[in-house]
Amino acid sequence: MKKLWEIFIVFFKIGTFTIGGGYAMIPLIEKEVVDKRGWIDRKDFIELLALGQSAPGPIAVDTAVFVGYKLAGIWGSILAVLGSVLTAFIVMVVYAATYMGFKDNAIIQRVFLGIRPAIVALIAVPVLRIGKSSNITKKTIYIPILTVFLIVVLNMNPIYIIIISALGGLIYGIYKERAQVKGATK
């Protein structure tokens, strides 16, 4: 029960003090569950993050589901998600109820103008960390470059890239396994 409460509190703090949405939450989740608490090692976190990215829905919520589940099963998932979205839910209800009266306020507009660059940086941090942790080599560097090209230049749907990448990884794994079996029988 103590672990469940800790999961809720950790994700509640992250959800409360993160501005900028899902991608901005990722470095905070990583810092809490990998660096600070040691609940999950970095490699497992990267894998859970990849699962969260490939699942439908907001990445922070998906990541909370997978991290919570790894830590404490279904209740861990439920409390991690609840913790991560509760503050945002309350703020959005209050914001929606009051926004129309303040949307043209110069101070509010300046605040949001100042927040935008920080959000970009918060989104960039997990991208850089994932890049460092994903074992990209001279042989595999073409994959992220090709992915960016397909999305930005050819406007390809990321879902197709995820499916193609999953199939490519499966085929490569099978090929590598067969090559090891052949090498062992010689």
C-alpha angles and dihedrals in degrees: 000000000000091000091052091051090049091051091051093047094047093050092041090056091048092048092046099048102037119094118188106049135255103341091048089056095055098079090048092050089049093048092050102042100032109026106026104032102021091219092139131020119239095252092053090046091054090051092049089048090052089051090049091050093051095046120086116260137041112336095227092054092044091048090048089053093052096041092046091049093049090050102042113354124243095342090051089054093048095049094043091053093043091049094048096049105032097085092042090050093052093044092048092051091050092041093050091049093051106026098091090061094050106030093101094045110123093216092053091048091051092049091054091044089055094047096054099076091048090052091053090053092047090053092047094055098068091043090057093044093049089049091053093046099044098079095241109181136178087271095051103035090096091068098068091038091052090046092054090047093050093049101038103033103027095030091228117177110255090224090068090049091052091050093046091046092049091050091045091051091048093049092045091049092051091047092049092047092051091048090054091049091050091048092050094051095051 
